[in-house]
């Protein structure tokens, strides 16, 4: 089946009242493309703009300003970088460290749950850019536990109730683990050196 992705762009937001860092990266979700391009014109070489997804990899020494709704994109960037600001209600705020700490605790809890689990699900997205079936199959071979591979287009954590598994290893978008305490990212499993 062919898919057609059509971005829904929001009207440009006036952010003239905000005090931005001297040099920074403006990461934005597609809805805010107009505002991002306007800021690029205004700041020139002071800013580098970049469209991001929830699973984007962006490591920088420059401060990152995220222009996106909710915390999904910001959380992913805050896990990778020390200085992340979020534009929220026409204010520039440092990303909430309490939310980041909560996420990091969830990672630790997921790792412990994985170590004591007997039955494991391995999540594989079929979305282009996220599909890592070979990685999942390789992990399945390495594990000395009963494991099952789940291929899906949309990860719906409420469906986990339908399977009597202890934990799910995610090979797709890393921020999906924020949706359930029964998910751990593959990267965390790699650190265990099984």
KALINDA-V866398 format. One record per residue. N is the residue number from 1. SS is DSSP state (A for helix, B for strand, O for the rest). PHI is phi in whole degrees, 0 to 359 (none if undefined). PSI is psi in degrees with one decimal (999 if undefined). Layout:
N|SS|PHI|PSI ; N|SS|PHI|PSI
This chain:
1|O|none|130.1 ; 2|O|280|145.9 ; 3|O|240|147.2 ; 4|O|235|119.9 ; 5|O|258|122.0 ; 6|O|241|112.7 ; 7|O|290|140.4 ; 8|O|256|107.4 ; 9|O|268|137.0 ; 10|O|275|156.6 ; 11|O|298|153.9 ; 12|O|299|139.3 ; 13|O|257|135.9 ; 14|O|277|115.8 ; 15|O|242|26.1 ; 16|O|297|-25.3 ; 17|O|280|-6.7 ; 18|O|272|143.2 ; 19|O|260|106.4 ; 20|O|272|156.7 ; 21|O|301|162.1 ; 22|O|302|-49.2 ; 23|O|231|140.7 ; 24|B|198|167.0 ; 25|B|254|129.5 ; 26|B|259|109.3 ; 27|B|262|133.1 ; 28|B|221|149.4 ; 29|O|277|155.6 ; 30|A|307|-30.1 ; 31|A|300|-26.1 ; 32|A|255|23.2 ; 33|A|301|-41.6 ; 34|A|299|-44.5 ; 35|A|294|-41.1 ; 36|A|299|-45.2 ; 37|A|294|-34.2 ; 38|A|293|-41.0 ; 39|A|294|-35.2 ; 40|A|298|-42.9 ; 41|A|297|-40.8 ; 42|A|291|-45.1 ; 43|A|264|-15.5 ; 44|A|58|-125.5 ; 45|A|288|-11.6 ; 46|A|292|-21.3 ; 47|B|230|142.7 ; 48|B|245|129.5 ; 49|B|255|149.1 ; 50|B|206|124.9 ; 51|B|286|136.9 ; 52|O|234|156.2 ; 53|O|247|173.7 ; 54|O|297|-21.5 ; 55|O|251|15.5 ; 56|O|294|144.4 ; 57|O|257|122.4 ; 58|O|210|105.8 ; 59|O|246|125.2 ; 60|O|210|150.8 ; 61|O|275|-16.4 ; 62|O|281|151.3 ; 63|B|298|144.9 ; 64|B|247|129.5 ; 65|B|251|124.4 ; 66|B|255|131.6 ; 67|B|242|95.8 ; 68|O|197|156.8 ; 69|O|281|147.2 ; 70|O|69|-164.9 ; 71|O|250|-2.4 ; 72|A|305|-54.0 ; 73|A|289|-41.4 ; 74|A|297|-39.7 ; 75|A|298|-45.1 ; 76|A|301|-43.5 ; 77|A|289|-35.4 ; 78|A|292|-28.6 ; 79|A|289|-22.0 ; 80|A|259|-18.3 ; 81|O|224|152.0 ; 82|O|282|-39.2 ; 83|O|245|105.7 ; 84|B|230|127.3 ; 85|B|249|152.8 ; 86|B|234|133.3 ; 87|B|274|117.5 ; 88|B|221|119.9 ; 89|O|52|48.8 ; 90|O|58|30.0 ; 91|B|230|149.4 ; 92|B|258|115.0 ; 93|B|235|144.9 ; 94|B|294|144.8 ; 95|O|299|139.0 ; 96|O|297|110.8 ; 97|A|294|-29.8 ; 98|A|296|-39.1 ; 99|A|293|-40.1 ; 100|A|296|-43.8 ; 101|A|297|-40.1 ; 102|A|300|-42.7 ; 103|A|295|-42.6 ; 104|A|294|-35.9 ; 105|A|295|-37.9 ; 106|A|296|-36.8 ; 107|A|297|-46.1 ; 108|A|298|-43.2 ; 109|A|296|-40.1 ; 110|A|296|-38.5 ; 111|A|296|-45.0 ; 112|A|297|-43.3 ; 113|A|299|-41.6 ; 114|A|300|-46.4 ; 115|A|299|-31.5 ; 116|O|260|5.7 ; 117|O|273|146.9 ; 118|O|259|-33.5 ; 119|B|239|126.5 ; 120|B|232|136.7 ; 121|B|261|144.0 ; 122|B|241|117.9 ; 123|B|269|128.7 ; 124|B|233|123.5 ; 125|B|275|143.4 ; 126|O|263|6.9 ; 127|O|290|137.1 ; 128|O|303|135.6 ; 129|O|91|-16.6 ; 130|O|244|-18.5 ; 131|O|294|123.6 ; 132|O|222|56.0 ; 133|A|298|-43.4 ; 134|A|299|-39.3 ; 135|A|298|-44.4 ; 136|A|296|-42.6 ; 137|A|293|-36.4 ; 138|A|295|-43.3 ; 139|A|298|-43.6 ; 140|A|303|-40.4 ; 141|A|294|-38.3 ; 142|A|290|-34.8 ; 143|O|293|140.7 ; 144|O|259|27.0 ; 145|O|235|159.9 ; 146|B|291|125.7 ; 147|B|220|152.9 ; 148|B|227|138.2 ; 149|B|261|130.4 ; 150|B|245|118.0 ; 151|B|264|131.9 ; 152|B|207|156.7 ; 153|O|268|-39.6 ; 154|O|236|125.8 ; 155|O|272|113.5 ; 156|O|246|104.7 ; 157|A|294|-21.0 ; 158|A|292|-19.1 ; 159|A|286|-13.3 ; 160|A|300|-29.0 ; 161|A|300|-24.0 ; 162|A|281|-5.5 ; 163|O|230|130.0 ; 164|O|279|63.3 ; 165|O|248|150.6 ; 166|O|281|-38.8 ; 167|B|204|158.9 ; 168|B|239|133.9 ; 169|B|263|124.7 ; 170|B|265|126.8 ; 171|O|250|3.3 ; 172|O|262|-142.0 ; 173|O|301|123.7 ; 174|A|296|-27.3 ; 175|A|280|-1.3 ; 176|A|295|-23.1 ; 177|A|293|-15.4 ; 178|A|292|-17.5 ; 179|A|278|-17.9 ; 180|O|203|142.2 ; 181|O|282|-3.8 ; 182|O|265|14.8 ; 183|B|238|139.1 ; 184|B|229|143.5 ; 185|B|282|148.8 ; 186|A|304|-37.1 ; 187|A|302|-35.0 ; 188|A|291|-34.4 ; 189|A|292|-39.6 ; 190|A|303|-38.5 ; 191|A|296|-24.8 ; 192|O|284|-15.4 ; 193|O|52|59.5 ; 194|O|293|999
